[in-house]
Amino acid sequence: MSIKDDISMVKDELNSEEKFFEKAVMTEKFVKKYKNVMIGSVVAIVVMVSANIIYDANQKATVEKANSVLATLSKNPTDVASQKLLKSLSPSMYDVWVYSQAIADNDMKRLKELKNSKDPIVKDLVSYEVAQDSKNVIALSDYASKQDSIYKDLALVQSAVILMNENKIEEAHQKLVQVSEQSSLNQVVQALLHYGVK
């Protein structure tokens, strides 16, 4: 019996070694067949990771340089070279800087130049400033009718006050009821509705 067991054990070992070599040959065939694809994939991943690292480093350097130029402009707002450099490095930051300078100087001409800003927040703020400066109910209403207007409620209240001064009480009331109940201006609206608009 022990010879039979030994023979059976040797057969099992040979079968397992045969299966191992068979798997090794199949793996070798697979690697040979797809070697170029695997190398290409690894190279593509390395290139993508490297490009991403370089892009991030470039973006960080650009932001740091733009911040440095902005600091220079805050000390000397008339530095034309720094203005041009900031505009080339970060057009959005340049628009924000021009907006802040125009507001500080109450320069409506400069504000109007920003009406076509690529930065949506600056564009919205400029639209509001121009509308409220005109003291025109239509301009303020147009601004307030835009979706996601930052100063929508304030524009509605200003429209209502202008209409009240023109003695157009019903129209003023219609503007005030459009102000959101969650607005920080809601107490002002309630006061105007109670005392000013009847």
Phi, psi and omega in degrees: 000324183292329177293319178299317179295320179295317179297318179296320180293319179295319177301314180299319179295317179296320178296318181291322177294321178298317179295321179297313180295324178297315178296321180296318179295318179296318179296318179297319177296317180299314181296316179297320183293318186250019182303312182296321179295316181294317178296317178299320179296315180296317179297317180298318179295316179297318180295317180296316179296317179297316180297320179295318179296316179296317180298314179299319179295320179295317178298317180297317179296321179295317179296316179297318179295317179297319178296321178296316179295320178298321177297321177296317180293329179293332177277326183222084184296345182267004181288099185295321180297319179292323177299314180296320180295316179297319179297322179285325181285315184210091180303324180294316179295323178297316179297320178296319180295315179299318178301312182297321178293319180295321178293316180298322181268359184052045184261092183293329179298315179293323177297317181296333177293340181268005182301332181255027180301144177284339179280118185296328180289314178299316180301317179294315180297320179295317178302317179296311182301317180294318180295315182287330177292328181287342183052039182249124182298321182295315180297317179294321178293320177298317178297314183293335182281346179287140179291139178066027174293132184293315183255036183305307183296321179296320178296321178295317179296316179297321177299317181296319180295318178298317179294324177296319179294335177270004179065032176256074190294316182296318178294321178298318179299318179298323178291317184293325181287348177279345181290134182299142179292337179274358183292147176290346178271004185299324178294322177296317180298315180297321178295315179296319179294324183280314186259325190263329186240109179228000000 
